[in-house]
Amino acid sequence: MLPNRAIYGEDHEQLRDSLRRFITEEIAPHFATWEAEGIVSRTLWDKLGGAGFLCPTVPEAYGGIESDFRMHAVIAEELAYSGYMGPAADVSVHSDVCLGYLLHHATPEQKARWLPGMVDGSLVCAIAMTEPGTGSDLQGVRTKGMRDGNEWVINGAKTFISNGQHADMVIVVTRTGEGRGSGNMTLIVVEADRAGFRRGRNLDKLGQISADTSELFFDNVRVPVENTLGGEGQAMAILMSELPQERLIIAITSIGAAQKAYDITCDYVRERQAFGKSIADFQNTRYRLAELKTELTVGWAFVDQCIARHLKGELSTYEASMAKLWCTEMQGRVVDACVQMHGGYGFMREFEICRLYADARVQRIYGGTSEIMKELISRNL
Ligand SMILES: Cc1cc2nc3c(=O)[nH]c(=O)nc-3n(C[C@H](O)[C@H](O)[C@H](O)COP(=O)(O)OP(=O)(O)OC[C@H]3O[C@@H](n4cnc5c(N)ncnc54)[C@H](O)[C@@H]3O)c2cc1C
């Protein structure tokens, strides 16, 4: 079970309860189909929006419920704890990652254009930083934005883009000046119906397979300069200000999913028998579970501290990096130990722990790899 947490109030717990019901009714029955198809159904987005689970911090003026970040945290941890990491990742990229760019850096006109649709699920959002030739090294982005009068003309390719198949709008990191300088990069919103925009393959992944992840191509895509987000040359500054929330959310999903792995493993080892007793009766099993429970308990405390600091606007880049680094690595340790305690069944796809193991791997890679997290933390020693 997810632990009781002092940072949450009654309204957060109500949201949690209604999301749990939603997961049971609207996600669980369809999840196997979505995994087989490598993508959730588009209607899930409409249902999530209709039920109020998308972009909860959006002001009422733009259709939201104007809550604070804790609603995002509750939604992320519940979806992760459900074990349905595909939908969890989809929602998180849209609500927890993309939304911040619009909420904090869009003009009032842009907010009026895009936020209501993001709240009701009619506009699915993606963010495209990574390219075939560059990922960790963001300043190596080659997708080009050239000014032509009142328009940007965009050319290039992105890859590994979450929500790439469903996206109605993509926040694209483009190079709008010469050379690697951070002032030469600009965020431009590209609507998916613009001429020259093309989706590539829905990529075949190890885990989180119902989360669509795609290549995207831009071939002389023209968008008005009004689609510039936060001003020309501001991309790196904006990314730096928004990445801490992305990293904190990944930490939250990691610990939620790790808690799930731990809980189902406790149930499994109590039932499974060997040498005339349950696996849970072996001292090794109890000690291993004791270690995992300790890791989880320590992790929740740090995550809660980070959530509290983020609420006050005080979460620093290096703290968010520590949360992501530690929680995603911890999730890796937990799921690995849990597979081991399942024996051969842990390797079988029909067992939930097998999926949790596969889904966990990418948490140490996207949103900045563990190595990049260490690099960021080491700058603040
Ligand atoms: C399922 C999935 C979803 C994703 N979703 C999105 C998305 O929605 N939008 C988006 O823009 N991107 C997305 N990504 C891309 C993801 O953010 C990148 O894969 C990640 O940042 C790593 O970049 P890379 O794959 O190019 O690896 P590389 O940068 O090539 O790194 C390869 C290895 O070198 C290491 N390395 C690189 N630089 C250093 C360094 N300075 N010091 C030490 N080690 C280093 C890395 O840690 C890694 O181990 C997604 C990826 C996946 C797998």
The ligand as a Tripos MOL2 file, in Angstrom:
@<TRIPOS>MOLECULE
LIG
   53    58     1     0     0
SMALL
NO_CHARGES

@<TRIPOS>ATOM
      1 C1         10.6710    5.4970  -23.8280 C.3       1 LIG1
      2 C2         11.3550    6.7980  -24.0590 C.ar      1 LIG1
      3 C3         10.6170    7.9630  -24.0550 C.ar      1 LIG1
      4 C4         11.2360    9.1910  -24.3040 C.ar      1 LIG1
      5 N1         10.4720   10.3320  -24.3860 N.ar      1 LIG1
      6 C5         11.0480   11.4740  -24.8100 C.ar      1 LIG1
      7 C6         10.2620   12.6250  -25.0790 C.ar      1 LIG1
      8 O1          9.0390   12.6300  -24.8910 O.2       1 LIG1
      9 N2         10.8780   13.7400  -25.5470 N.ar      1 LIG1
     10 C7         12.2240   13.7830  -25.7570 C.ar      1 LIG1
     11 O2         12.7110   14.8110  -26.2040 O.2       1 LIG1
     12 N3         13.0070   12.7100  -25.5120 N.ar      1 LIG1
     13 C8         12.4510   11.5640  -25.0560 C.ar      1 LIG1
     14 N4         13.2250   10.4570  -24.8220 N.ar      1 LIG1
     15 C9         14.6570   10.5410  -25.0460 C.3       1 LIG1
     16 C10        15.4940   10.5050  -23.7820 C.3       1 LIG1
     17 O3         15.3360   11.6680  -23.0360 O.3       1 LIG1
     18 C11        16.9410   10.2560  -24.2170 C.3       1 LIG1
     19 O4         17.0000    8.9250  -24.7090 O.3       1 LIG1
     20 C12        17.9400   10.4680  -23.0960 C.3       1 LIG1
     21 O5         18.0100   11.8150  -22.7200 O.3       1 LIG1
     22 C13        19.3350    9.9670  -23.4730 C.3       1 LIG1
     23 O6         19.7310   10.4660  -24.7120 O.3       1 LIG1
     24 P1         20.2970    9.4530  -25.8340 P.3       1 LIG1
     25 O7         19.3310    8.3430  -25.9690 O.co2     1 LIG1
     26 O8         20.6230   10.2360  -27.0410 O.co2     1 LIG1
     27 O9         21.6090    8.8660  -25.2000 O.3       1 LIG1
     28 P2         23.0870    9.5120  -25.2970 P.3       1 LIG1
     29 O10        23.0070   10.9490  -24.9470 O.co2     1 LIG1
     30 O11        23.6820    9.1290  -26.5930 O.co2     1 LIG1
     31 O12        23.8180    8.7390  -24.1140 O.3       1 LIG1
     32 C14        24.3630    7.4230  -24.2700 C.3       1 LIG1
     33 C15        25.0870    7.0720  -22.9520 C.3       1 LIG1
     34 O13        26.1450    8.0150  -22.7440 O.3       1 LIG1
     35 C16        25.9930    8.6110  -21.4710 C.3       1 LIG1
     36 N5         26.4300   10.0030  -21.5120 N.ar      1 LIG1
     37 C17        26.0500   10.9860  -22.3700 C.ar      1 LIG1
     38 N6         26.6250   12.1530  -22.0200 N.ar      1 LIG1
     39 C18        27.3760   11.9180  -20.9210 C.ar      1 LIG1
     40 C19        28.2010   12.7180  -20.0680 C.ar      1 LIG1
     41 N7         28.3410   14.0320  -20.2790 N.pl3     1 LIG1
     42 N8         28.8020   12.1260  -19.0120 N.ar      1 LIG1
     43 C20        28.6610   10.7930  -18.7780 C.ar      1 LIG1
     44 N9         27.8910    9.9850  -19.5400 N.ar      1 LIG1
     45 C21        27.2560   10.5370  -20.5890 C.ar      1 LIG1
     46 C22        24.5100    8.5350  -21.1490 C.3       1 LIG1
     47 O14        24.2600    8.6400  -19.7580 O.3       1 LIG1
     48 C23        24.1700    7.1720  -21.7320 C.3       1 LIG1
     49 O15        24.5040    6.1790  -20.7920 O.3       1 LIG1
     50 C24        12.6340    9.2320  -24.5160 C.ar      1 LIG1
     51 C25        13.3850    8.0580  -24.4850 C.ar      1 LIG1
     52 C26        12.7660    6.8600  -24.2710 C.ar      1 LIG1
     53 C27        13.6000    5.6140  -24.2920 C.3       1 LIG1
@<TRIPOS>BOND
     1     1     2 1
     2     2     3 ar
     3     2    52 ar
     4     3     4 ar
     5     4     5 ar
     6     4    50 ar
     7     5     6 ar
     8     6     7 ar
     9     6    13 1
    10     7     8 2
    11     7     9 ar
    12     9    10 ar
    13    10    11 2
    14    10    12 ar
    15    12    13 ar
    16    13    14 ar
    17    14    15 1
    18    14    50 ar
    19    15    16 1
    20    16    17 1
    21    16    18 1
    22    18    19 1
    23    18    20 1
    24    20    21 1
    25    20    22 1
    26    22    23 1
    27    23    24 1
    28    24    25 2
    29    24    26 1
    30    24    27 1
    31    27    28 1
    32    28    29 2
    33    28    30 1
    34    28    31 1
    35    31    32 1
    36    32    33 1
    37    33    34 1
    38    33    48 1
    39    34    35 1
    40    35    36 1
    41    35    46 1
    42    36    37 ar
    43    36    45 ar
    44    37    38 ar
    45    38    39 ar
    46    39    40 ar
    47    39    45 ar
    48    40    41 1
    49    40    42 ar
    50    42    43 ar
    51    43    44 ar
    52    44    45 ar
    53    46    47 1
    54    46    48 1
    55    48    49 1
    56    50    51 ar
    57    51    52 ar
    58    52    53 1
@<TRIPOS>SUBSTRUCTURE
     1 LIG1         1 GROUP 0 **** ****
